[in-house]
Amino acid sequence: METKGLDRAYETTTQVITLSTAIIALTVTFASEFSPSETDLSVPFSLKISWLLYCASVIFGIWTLMAITGTLHELDSGTQTNQGGKNIRIPAVLMMVAFVGGLVTTIWSGFLIAR
């Protein structure tokens, strides 16, 4: 693996983690605005699912960063095993699936609230 590619993967992963945590913070902060009435502070179930998916995205993102760090260490020390990048690819794919799922359910929640 080339270190420039790993650097780009690292940057992309940190961006997804940042976006996930920002969306969670924003939607939780304004959760009371999503409630149908001031006395009932409930949010749509789909929004709760999106929070869980964003949390999963952050967890998988941290796993990806750890895998990138381990691979860079192996490259530096010359002890790289020929894994074909699976140690990075698997958590990265899971991170993106969770992130896209979070986006879809957040948008779906917006449609449910707006009707």
Backbone as a ProteinNet text record, in pm:
[ID]
protein_1_A
[PRIMARY]
METKGLDRAYETTTQVITLSTAIIALTVTFASEFSPSETDLSVPFSLKISWLLYCASVIFGIWTLMAITGTLHELDSGTQTNQGGKNIRIPAVLMMVAFVGGLVTTIWSGFLIAR
[TERTIARY]
84.3	0	88.3	39.6	113.9	71	167.8	135.3	48.1	56.5	-31.6	-177.7	-201.6	-337.6	-386.8	-297.6	-334.8	-361.7	-283.8	-308	-446.3	-484.4	-617.1	-727.7	-706.1	-804.5	-820.2	-709.1	-711.9	-793	-768.8	-841.8	-990.7	-1023.7	-1163.8	-1233.7	-1167.3	-1224.7	-1248.5	-1152	-1171.7	-1285.4	-1304.6	-1416	-1550.4	-1559.7	-1685	-1714.2	-1612.6	-1631.7	-1679.4	-1617.8	-1656.3	-1800.2	-1836.3	-1973.1	-2074.2	-2042.4	-2134.9	-2159	-2052.2	-2069.2	-2138.8	-2112.7	-2178.8	-2328.2	-2364.6	-2506.7	-2577.8	-2514.1	-2573.8	-2594.5	-2490.8	-2500.2	-2609.5	-2618	-2717	-2858.8	-2881.2	-3017.2	-3059.3	-2965.5	-3000.3	-3030.7	-2951.8	-2973	-3111.3	-3155.3	-3284.5	-3393.5	-3374.4	-3472.1	-3608.3	-3608.6	-3736.5	-3817.3	-3749.7	-3819	-3890.5	-3848.7	-3909.1	-4035.5	-4059.9	-4173.9	-4303.7	-4409.5	-4537.2	-4598	-4566.8	-4618.2	-4512.4	-4529.8	-4431.8	-4435	-4549.7	-4559.1	-4506.1	-4507.1	-4459.1	-4323.8	-4215.3	-4081.3	-4029.6	-4110.1	-4067.2	-4016.2	-3925.1	-3872.1	-3909	-3912	-3946.3	-3847.6	-3899.1	-3816.3	-3703.9	-3733.1	-3630.7	-3513.1	-3538.1	-3429.3	-3342.5	-3405.8	-3328.7	-3241.4	-3296.5	-3219.4	-3100.8	-3123.3	-3013.3	-2902.9	-2938.6	-2836.7	-2753	-2819.8	-2746.7	-2654.3	-2702.3	-2619	-2499	-2519.4	-2406.5	-2306.1	-2356.2	-2265.5	-2186.4	-2253.1	-2184	-2079.9	-2112.6	-2017.6	-1892.9	-1911.5	-1797.6	-1712.4	-1777.6	-1704.4	-1625.4	-1690	-1619.6	-1509.6	-1532.1	-1429.6	-1306.5	-1327.1	-1213.7	-1139.7	-1214.3	-1152.8	-1069.1	-1122.2	-1049.2	-920.4	-928.3	-808.4	-703.6	-747.9	-653.7	-589.8	-667	-612.4	-512	-542.7	-449.3	-319.2	-330.7	-211.9	-127.7	-192.4	-120.6	-50.7	-117.6	-58.6	60	46.9	159.5	278.3	250.2	357.6	428.5	349	408	492.2	444.9	522	653.2	646.4	766.9	868.6	820	911.8	950.6	884.9	917	862.4	762.3	706.3	564.9	532.3	396.6	362.1	248.3	195.4	108.7	99.3	24.2	-123.3	-195	-337.4	-424.8	-364.5	-442.6	-529.1	-500.4	-576.3	-708	-735.2	-861.4	-878.1	-766.4	-775.7	-827	-812.5	-865.3	-998.4	-1007.5	-1125.9	-1252.8	-1246.2	-1366.9	-1427.2	-1351.2	-1413.6	-1451.2	-1376.2	-1408.8	-1542	-1565.9	-1693.9	-1807.6	-1787.4	-1889.7	-1917.7	-1812.6	-1828.6	-1914.7	-1885.3	-1960.1	-2104.5	-2126.1	-2262.8	-2343.9	-2284.4	-2353.7	-2378.3	-2280.6	-2295.4	-2406.1	-2404.8	-2508.8	-2644.8	-2650.6	-2776.2	-2824.3	-2731.6	-2767.2	-2821.7	-2758.3	-2807.3	-2948.3	-2968.6	-3099.7	-3207.6	-3179.6	-3281.8	-3300.9	-3196.8	-3213.1	-3302.7	-3279.7	-3363.2	-3506.7	-3521.4	-3655.4	-3726.3	-3653	-3710.7	-3758.9	-3682.1	-3724.4	-3854.3	-3869.8	-3995.1	-4110.9	-4085.3	-4192.1	-4233.6	-4138.9	-4168.4	-4238.6	-4200.5	-4254.9	-4397.3	-4444.6	-4581.2	-4687.3
-118.5	0	124.1	224.5	348.3	440.4	511.4	595.8	714.2	765.3	875.7	832	710.6	656.9	641.1	597.7	584.5	721.1	821.9	957.6	1007.4	979.8	1021.4	945.1	817.2	738.1	791.3	830.1	887	1016.6	1103.3	1230.4	1208	1117.4	1087.7	1033.2	944.4	885.6	991.5	1080.4	1186	1279.5	1303.8	1387.5	1320.6	1190.6	1118.9	1118.4	1098.2	1102.2	1240.9	1344.6	1481.7	1510.8	1472.3	1493.9	1417.2	1293.3	1212.1	1274.8	1314.1	1373.4	1508.7	1586.1	1715.7	1699.6	1603.1	1580.3	1531.7	1443.7	1398.9	1518.7	1599.8	1715.6	1811.9	1838.2	1930.8	1879.2	1753.1	1699.2	1679.2	1644.4	1630.9	1768.4	1867.8	2003.6	2055.3	2028.2	2077.6	1971.2	1866.6	1757.4	1807.1	1904.9	1955.2	2022.2	2071.3	2132.8	2028.4	1902.8	1796.2	1740.8	1776.6	1723.2	1783.8	1703.9	1755.7	1861.3	1854.8	1954.9	1984.7	2095.6	2134.5	2042.9	1981	1892.3	1752.8	1713.6	1581.2	1597	1563	1579.7	1450.7	1390.3	1267.8	1302.8	1222	1238.6	1115.4	1127.7	1010.9	895.9	775.1	656.1	654.8	702.8	704.2	794.8	900.9	987.7	917.2	839.2	760.9	657.2	595.1	499.3	570	690.8	763.4	793.9	827.1	852	726.4	611.8	486	456.9	484.4	461	555.3	680.6	773.6	730.5	683.2	631.6	512.2	423.2	308.6	356.7	459.5	514.9	568.3	635	685.9	570.2	466.9	350.8	282.4	260	198.3	290.2	421.5	516.4	509.6	496.7	482.4	352.5	245.2	117.4	134.4	209	234	310.7	414.3	491.9	405	316.6	226.4	131.8	82.8	-6.3	67.1	192.3	271.9	293.1	324.7	344.5	217.9	103.8	-23.2	-54.3	-25.6	-50.1	42.7	168.7	261.9	217.5	166.1	115.6	-3.2	-93.3	-208	-163.5	-62	-11	50.9	126	190.3	88	-17.5	-116.7	-225.3	-226.7	-325.8	-464.1	-473.4	-604.1	-622.5	-555.2	-560.9	-700.4	-749.3	-875	-842.9	-933.3	-909.1	-939.7	-842.4	-859.2	-800.6	-726.4	-663.8	-550.1	-497.5	-384.7	-421.3	-551.2	-592.4	-534.6	-519.1	-467.3	-323.1	-252.4	-115.6	-115.3	-193.4	-191.8	-232.8	-335.2	-384.3	-277.9	-219.3	-116.8	9.8	40.5	158.8	142.3	24.6	-1.5	2.8	-59.4	-55.7	87.9	168.9	309	383.3	363.7	435	386.6	257.3	204.4	263.9	267.5	325	474.2	546	689.2	718.8	647.6	668.4	629.2	520.8	483.5	591.6	651.9	762.2	881.5	913.1	1024.4	996.6	876.1	840.4	848.5	795.2	799.2	940.2	1022.5	1162.4	1236.9	1215.4	1279.4	1227.7	1097.1	1038.2	1100.2	1121.4	1185.6	1325.2	1397.3	1530.8	1527.4	1428.7	1414.5	1382.1	1297.1	1261.2	1380.9	1463.3	1579.7	1687.1	1703.2	1811.3	1788	1665.3	1642.3	1680.5
0	0	0	-65.1	-74.1	40.4	97	212.3	174.8	51.7	11	13.8	-31.7	-26.9	116.1	203.1	344.2	406.4	365.7	415.6	373.5	248.8	200.2	272	295.5	369.1	511.2	572.7	706.8	708.8	610.6	602.9	580	490.1	462.3	586.5	655.3	776.1	882.5	902	1003.1	963.4	833.5	787.7	817.3	791.9	819.5	968.9	1051.3	1196.3	1238.9	1185	1218.5	1177.1	1055.6	1008.5	1092.7	1125.9	1206.3	1342.2	1409.6	1542.8	1534.4	1429.2	1414.1	1388.5	1305.5	1277.3	1402.9	1478.7	1605.4	1696.9	1713.8	1804.1	1759.1	1629.8	1577.2	1597.3	1562.8	1574.1	1718.8	1806.4	1948.1	2007.9	1969	2020.7	1985.3	1863.2	1819	1824.4	1902.3	1910.7	1959.7	2047.3	2097.8	1986.9	1883.5	1770.4	1684.9	1695.8	1616.1	1681.6	1805.6	1879.7	1828.6	1826.2	1777.7	1871	1999.2	2092.5	2198	2267	2367.9	2489.8	2515.5	2632.2	2602.4	2475	2434.9	2366.7	2436.5	2381.6	2318.7	2232.8	2165.5	2025.6	1978.6	1843.1	1762.4	1631	1548.2	1570.4	1562.3	1578.2	1475.3	1354.8	1249.6	1286.9	1362.2	1405.5	1509.2	1595.7	1693	1621.4	1517.1	1437.7	1371.6	1321.7	1256.9	1357.2	1481.1	1583.5	1607.9	1613.6	1632.7	1514.1	1393.8	1275.2	1272	1311.2	1317.4	1424.6	1537.9	1642.1	1589.8	1517.3	1457.8	1357.6	1281.3	1185.7	1255.8	1368.4	1444.9	1498	1549.9	1602.6	1491.7	1376	1263.3	1210.8	1218.7	1177.6	1266.1	1395.4	1487.5	1459.5	1432.2	1394.6	1267.1	1170.2	1045.9	1072.3	1154.9	1187.9	1256.2	1343.9	1410.9	1310	1214	1110.7	1022.5	988.8	908.8	985.9	1112.5	1196.1	1201.9	1219.8	1224.2	1092.6	982.6	851.5	827.5	865.7	851.7	936.4	1055.5	1141.2	1074.7	1017	947	827.9	755.7	641.9	688.5	798.1	851.2	900.1	961.9	1018.2	917.7	803	701	730.1	818	854.6	800.9	692.7	642.1	592.3	637.5	585.3	464.7	373.5	250.7	275	332.1	360.9	251.3	161.1	54.9	103.8	220.9	274.5	339.5	361	422.8	562.6	634.6	770.1	771.7	661.4	650.6	576.6	471.5	385.9	459.6	541.4	610	702.1	795.8	879.8	802.6	695.4	615.5	544.1	488.9	422.9	524.1	640.3	745.3	789.9	801.1	839.8	737.8	609.6	506.2	495.2	512.2	509.1	624.6	743.6	858.6	838.7	782.7	761	659.6	547.4	445.7	502.4	579	644.4	739.7	812.4	901.3	824.9	711.3	628.9	576.9	528.2	472.8	580.5	698.9	804.2	860.6	858.1	899.9	801.6	673	571.7	581.2	602.6	618.3	738.5	846.5	965.6	933	851.2	809	732.4	645.4	571.5	664.7	763.2	857.6	942	981.1	1064.4	984.3	858.2	775.1	729.4	736.6	685.2	781.2
[MASK]
+++++++++++++++++++++++++++++++++++++++++++++++++++++++++++++++++++++++++++++++++++++++++++++++++++++++++++++++++++

